[in-house]
Amino acid sequence: MKKLITVVLALSMAFAFTGCAKKDGASKENFLSYKGGEGKNWIVATDTVFKPFEYTNAKGDFVGIDVELLNAIAKDQKFNYDLQVLGWDAAVTAVQVGQADAIIAGATINDERKASGWKFSDGYYIASQTAVVAKDSKIASFEDLKGKNVAVKNGTAGMSFANSLKDEYNFTITVFEDSPTMYQDVINGNSAACFEDTPIMANNIKEGVKLKIPEGMSGAEAPYGLAVMNNNNLELIEKFNAGLANIKANGKYDEILNKYLK
């Protein structure tokens, strides 16, 4: 109960913060909301840092693949939304308790989440999971993790992938609330490796994070999707799927992915 109260308080502060941020908007286009549509205003929760899918750029604008895909789909389907930047755990809780209608945050579509009530859109990007080690590490296989500790981000596909391997390869796990802290734990030598979505890690390494992806330590390929947890919000799934198909057909989807991944 104490943890739930803490999460709710954090959600209230985060919603208040993003409500203020939304007024300023981005310098060229405000991806935190779209108000040119019709009907219900959908509240969509997201993570704070999951680059290149959602993050704050050098200009102070909140951008990324998820952010721009949602905006393009909303315009195509003519629906209104507000994007709330809460962090992964808080975003999941917001949808669970009804403070948000949906989550888009590099959310991997898997059976475990479906069984617990997540209802997903069509997949919009396929990603694998990978182990990641320090730049000067000699770890080159899962076998090398025996007797060591690895870092994971709470509630993620990377955490599930690590848990599926830990007994076979005899390593322990430390759970973190965000990716940057998890990365730093490996860089500092407290954990021998961390588990993360491969495209996210590749992007971070390209931008200077002192980690590396060992060859042959990836797996668990699965798509990302927008998710709701209330049947009353399935209308948004239908709109998202229709808009996703349209922006794939007209080239906008490729334009967005190329902008961040090339």
Secondary structure, DSSP 8 states (H G I E B T S, - for coil): -HHHHHHHHHHHHHHHHHHHHHHH--SS--TTEE-SSEEEEEEEEE-S-BTTTBEE-TTS-EE-HHHHHHHHHHHHHTEEEEEEE--HHHHHHHHHTTSSSEE-SS-B--HHHHHTT-EE----EEEEEEEEEETT----SGGGGTT-EEEEETTSHHHHHHHHHHHHHT-EEEEESSHHHHHHHHHTTSSSEEEEEHHHHHHHHHTT-SEE--TT-EEEEEEE--EESSGGGHHHHHHHHHHHHHHHHHSHHHHHHHHHH-
